[in-house]
Amino acid sequence: MSTTATVRVMSAEEIASRAGGSTPPLRWPERSTHFAERAMRLRQLANGHAMADFLVFMARLADAQQAALARLGREGGVAVPDAAAIDEASRAGRPPLAAAEGPRDRAWHAVLREVVAAMRPHVGAGPAADALARLAAADEIFLERQADALLTGVMAGLDLAAAPIVAAALQVLWTHQAIEIGNAARPGATQPIGLIDDTGVCPCCGTRPVASITRSGGDTTGQRYLHCALCGTEWHVPRGRCTHCGEASATKVAYQALDRSDVVDDEDVAARAAKAVIQAETCDACGHYLKIVHGDRDAMAEPVADDLASITLDLLVAETGKERHGVNLMLLFGDPDHADEPDGPGGTAPPAGGH
């Protein structure tokens, strides 16, 4: 069995003072590796995992996403905001690829068909096969309604079994657009878009993060970036600061990590928890949490994959009354027939149906 161990953290000021160097405000997804790294990590985490079949299914889905992203890069033809539109959004403090606002490029329909075709040979009879069949036969009206539900967080009418596949296609589209925006940065510019006032959502598309990840490189050490659940853009938010309310008090913000419940040595538990690759950063001020994945402790760590493989941590933190700030579009829960409030698909749960 597992339990959580709580670790108090340094203040945001202490972390910043120790980081040194210059921290880039944004990190853009890489076309050649974005989904491939996720697939690799999912397969690594699946080894001996209780949800191994699900994680392998998600790895195959990431493979299909990588192929579709590469195709979009070769063929182009997807609408991307021009420099004037990006400047206007930046001046207004809006994300240039706002996901909850239309219209969106219908190129994602072709991506969906491509992903569905790639996944169908890997599933037998069951809920996953049924969901893929529904998507293969779906018309544009159905697909757009599913996309609306996912991107606005109003889940009424959402096909939960098909949602991860729809989300996968939307991720490919938005990731492609984010890459194109990043590539179009003016020579000498530190970033092509402006940061927005709400640091808890992606400055590129306005979506909540799936988790945060610490990264080290160049002259920066262990800097925390939030990883967008949709477009894969990462934006810097100092460690030790709640991603939901901005609280930075070391007495309010703590890390919780999984540990064995039969261990009685509190000092040993705390030592292991402090070194865990994935933790929940909890805030007593607002009652929210977001997972933090320590890429500086495990070079293979990947936010979406590690989040999917650590659902037990979500369940245990939820038992303390904390609400998750982030969202993983690959694994949603809820009652679509009654979920008409725009709170967003922010939770995770074991997958419904086998893969």
N, C-alpha and C positions, 0 to 999 in steps of 0.2 A: 504494500500500500504506500501511498505518497501523502505527504503533508507539506505545508509551506513553512519556510524559515524566513524571518524578517531581518533585514539589515538596514541600519540607518546609513545615510549617505552624507558626503561632504556637501557643503553649501554650494550654490551655483558660482559664487565668487571664488571659492577655493578651487573648484574644478577649472574655471576659466584661467586662474592665475597659474595653474600648473600645466595648462595645455601648451602655451607658447605658440609662436608661429602665426601664420595668417590662415584663417579658415574660409574656404570658398562657401558662399551662401547657398549655392545650388550644385547638385550633382545630377547629370543627365543620364538616362539609360543608354546602354551600348547596344547597337543593333545586332552585332555578331554574337553577343553572349547573354543578353538579358534573360531570356526564357531558358536558354540552355543551362545556365548556372543553376537556375531553379530546379530544372529536371534532374541534374546531377545530385543536388543536395537532397531532393525528395527520395531518390533511390538510396542514398547513403542512410538517411534517417529511417527508411522502411525496414532495414535489416534488423530483425528481431522485434519490431514494433508491433503492438497490439492491433494497430490500424494499418498494417503493412499493405493489404490489398488496396485500400483507399489511397495511400500515399503513392503506390506504384501507378494507379490509375491517374492521379494528378501529375505524376512525372510524364506519362504519355501525353497528357493534355498539354503540358508545357512544351514537349517536343513539337506537337502540332502548332502551337503558338509560335515557336521559333521559326518553323518553316514558313508560316504565313507572314510573319514580320519580315523575313528575308525577301519574300515575293513582293510585298508592298515596296520595299526599298528598291528592287530592280525595276518594277513597273511604274511606280509613281501614280499620279492621277488622283491622289487624295487631297481634298481641299485643306489648306493650312492658312491660318491668319497671316496677312502680309505685315510688313513693318509698321504701316500706319495703324492697322488694327491693334497690333501688339502695343504700340506706344499709347494709343487711346486707352486701352485696358489698364496699362501700367499707371497712367495719370489718374485714372478713376479708382485705383486700388482693387481692380478685378482680375481674376485669372483669365488669360486669353483663350483658354480652351474649356471654359465653364461647362462641366458635364451636365449639370441640371438644367441648362438652357439650350433650346434648339436654335436652328435645326442642326442635326448631325449628319455627317457624310454617310450615305447608304452603302459605302464600300464595305462596311462591317458585315453586311448580309453575305457577301461573297466569302469573306473570311469565315463566317459561321459555317457555311456549306463545306468549306475546305476542312475545317476542324472536325465537323461531324463525320465526314467521309473518312478522315484519318482515324477516328476513334472507334467506329463501328466494328471493325474486324477484331478489336481487343475486348469486346464484351460479349458475354453469353446472354441467355434469356434472363430477364429480370428488370428491375426498375431503371437501371442505367440504359439498357437497350431500348426500353419503351420511351424514355426521355429523348434519346437520340433519334428514334423514329418519328416522334412528334415534331422535332425540330427540322428534320429532313423534309417533312411534308407541310411545314407551316408556311402561311402566306406572310406578306410584308406587314400587314396590319397587326397580326399576332406578335411578330418579332419586335415591332416598334413599341407595342404596349409592354412587352417584357423588358425592353431596354428602358422605357420610361420608369417602370417600377423600380428597377435596379438603381438607376442613376439619381432618382429623386428621393429614394428611401420610402416612398409610399407603396407598401408591398401588396395592396389589394390586387388580387388577380395574378400574382406572381406564381409561376410554375416552379416550385422550389427544387424539384428534381432536375429540371432543365436549366435552372439559374446558373450553375457553375459554367456550363458550356456557353451560354449567352454572355456571361461575364468575361469568359476567356476571349471571345471574339471582340468584345468592346475594349478589353485591355490591349489587344493587338492594335486596334485602330488608334486609341489615344496614345499608346507608346510610340507608334510611328509618328504621329503628329508632334509629340514632345521632342523626339529625336530631330525632326526637321526644324523645329524652332531653335533647338540648341545649336544645330549646325549653321543656322542663318545669323548667328550673332555677328554684330559688326566687328571688324578687326580692332583689336585692342580693348573691346568691351569686356567687363568682368562677368556680365550676365546679360542675356537678351531680354529678360522680362523683369518687371519690378516685383518686389515683395509686397504682400498684402497685409492688412492690419491683423487679420485672424491667423496667427501662427499655427493654429491647430488644424488647418486644412491646407491642401496643396496649393501653392501659389501659381501653378500652371493650369490645373483643371478644377480646383475647389473641392476635391474629394478628401475624405478623412484618410489618415494613414492606416496601414495595416499593422505597423509596429514601428519602432525606431531601431536604428542600428548604429553602433559605434564603429568608426573607421579611422585608421591611421595611415598617413602617407605624407611624403615630403617632410615638411617641418611642422606638421600637426600631429598630435597624439590623442587618440581616443575621443575624437569629436563625435557628437551625437547628431545623426540626421534622421528625420522622419521620412518613411518610405511610403509614397502614395499607393493606395490600394488599386488605383485605376491606371494611371499613366506611367508609374514607376519612377517619376521624378523624386529626388530627395532634397530636402531643405533643412538647413541647420537650425536647431534649437538647442541652446545650452543644456548640458546635463544637470540633473538636480532641480530642474524646473518643470512643474506639472504641465503637460501638453494640452490640458483641457482648460485650466483656469489661470495658469501662469505662476502659481504659488512656488516660491523658491526656498521656503524655510526648511532647514534640515530636521526640524521637529515635526513637520507635516508630511514631508515626502520620504518614502521608504521603498526599498526593494524587497520583493518576496520571490523566493525560488523554491522549486520542488526539492524535497528530500525524503528519505525513508522515515516512516513513522515509528520504526522500532529502534531508532538511534536515540540514546538518552544523554549523550554527552553534548550539552548545549554549545560549548565552545567549538567542538568539532563540526556541528551542524552549521553554526554561524560562519565558520571558516569556509566550508564548502559552498554555502549559499552566496558568499561574497565573491566567489570565483565562478559561479554558474554562467554558462554561455547564454542562457535565456532567463530573464527575470521579469516580474511584473513591477513596474514603477507605479506605486499607489500614492494617492494624495488624500490625506485626512481632511483637508480644507474643503474640497468639493465632492469627495466620494467617488472619484473616477480613477481609472488606471489605464496604462498602456504598456504592452510588453516592450522590453528593450533587449535586442539581440546583440551580443558582444562580438562583433567581427574582429576585434583586436585580440580576442581569446581563441577564436576558431576561424581560420581563414576561409573555410568552406561555408560558414553561416550565411543564410539567405533569408530575408525577413518573412516572405510569404510561406516558404517551406517550413522554417522553424516554428512559425506561428501555428501552422496546421498540425504539426507533430507534437504540440504542447497544449492540447485542449484541456488536459487534466489541470493544468495551472489555471486556466480560465475558470473551470468549475470550482476549484478550491478558493480562488480569490472572490468569486461571486458569492460564495457562502458567507463571506465577511461583510457583504452588503455593498461592495464596490461595483460600479457600473463601468463597462468597457467604453473607452473613448474611441477606439479604432474600429475598423471593419475589415473583414476578409471576404471578398466577393466570391471566393472559391468554396465557402462553407457558411451557409446562412441557416437561420432557423426562424420560426414564427408561424403564425396562422394567417395565410394570405387572405382568407375570407373575412377576417376581422381586423387585419392590420392596416387601417386606413389613416393612421396618424403618421406624419412625416418625421418619425424619430430615426428612421434609417435602419437598414439591416445590420445592426451593430454586434450581434452575438454570434457565438459559435456553438456547435453541438455535434455529437457523433453523426456520421452520415446516415441518411435515411435510405435503406436499401443497399444491396451489395453492389460492388463494382467488379 
